[in-house]
Amino acid sequence: MSDRGSAHATGESGFVRFLKRKWLAIVLIAVLVIVAIQNGVGNDQATIYVLWGQLQLPTWLLVLVVFLIGGVTGWILARNRAARRARR
């Protein structure tokens, strides 16, 4: 039985199904926004050592960059997993 059939049987809306599947991502994004705002209010600078150099940037920007790197990595891994499943 497909997810749609069971959702109609239980009376769940599409929004409720979305929240059930994505609740962890929503919570993590909310935490990210809170951390970025809190670090944006203070004038903190983060120093990152990259190979032989160093990079100094605002802490809130570092938080957003790390989030974007994680998001892109997760997207690539999910796409590769879907491609592997499609080949089977």
Backbone hydrogen bonds, N-H to C=O, Kabsch-Sander energy under -0.5 kcal/mol:
donor,donor_aa,acceptor,acceptor_aa,energy
6,S,2,S,-1.6
7,A,3,D,-2.3
8,H,4,R,-2.3
9,A,5,G,-1.7
10,T,6,S,-1.7
11,G,7,A,-1.1
12,E,7,A,-1.8
17,R,13,S,-1.9
18,F,14,G,-2.3
19,L,15,F,-2.4
20,K,16,V,-2.2
21,R,17,R,-1.9
22,K,18,F,-2.3
23,W,19,L,-0.9
26,I,22,K,-2.2
27,V,23,W,-2.3
28,L,24,L,-2.6
29,I,25,A,-2.3
30,A,26,I,-2.1
31,V,27,V,-2.3
32,L,28,L,-2.4
33,V,29,I,-2.4
34,I,30,A,-2.2
35,V,31,V,-2.7
36,A,32,L,-2.7
37,I,33,V,-2.4
38,Q,34,I,-2.6
39,N,35,V,-2.3
40,G,36,A,-1.4
41,V,37,I,-1.7
42,G,38,Q,-1.2
44,D,39,N,-0.6
46,A,57,L,-3.5
48,I,46,A,-0.6
48,I,55,L,-3.4
50,V,48,I,-0.7
50,V,53,G,-1.7
51,L,49,Y,-0.6
53,G,50,V,-2.7
55,L,48,I,-3.4
57,L,46,A,-2.3
57,L,55,L,-0.5
59,T,44,D,-1.5
62,L,58,P,-1.9
63,V,59,T,-2.3
64,L,60,W,-2.0
65,V,61,L,-2.5
66,V,62,L,-2.5
67,F,63,V,-2.1
68,L,64,L,-2.5
69,I,65,V,-2.5
70,G,66,V,-2.3
71,G,67,F,-2.5
72,V,68,L,-2.7
73,T,69,I,-2.3
74,G,70,G,-2.5
75,W,71,G,-2.3
76,I,72,V,-2.5
77,L,73,T,-2.5
78,A,74,G,-2.4
79,R,75,W,-2.4
80,N,76,I,-2.5
81,R,77,L,-2.3
82,A,78,A,-2.3
83,A,79,R,-2.1
84,R,80,N,-2.3
85,R,81,R,-2.3
86,A,82,A,-2.1
87,R,83,A,-1.5
88,R,84,R,-0.9
88,R,85,R,-0.5
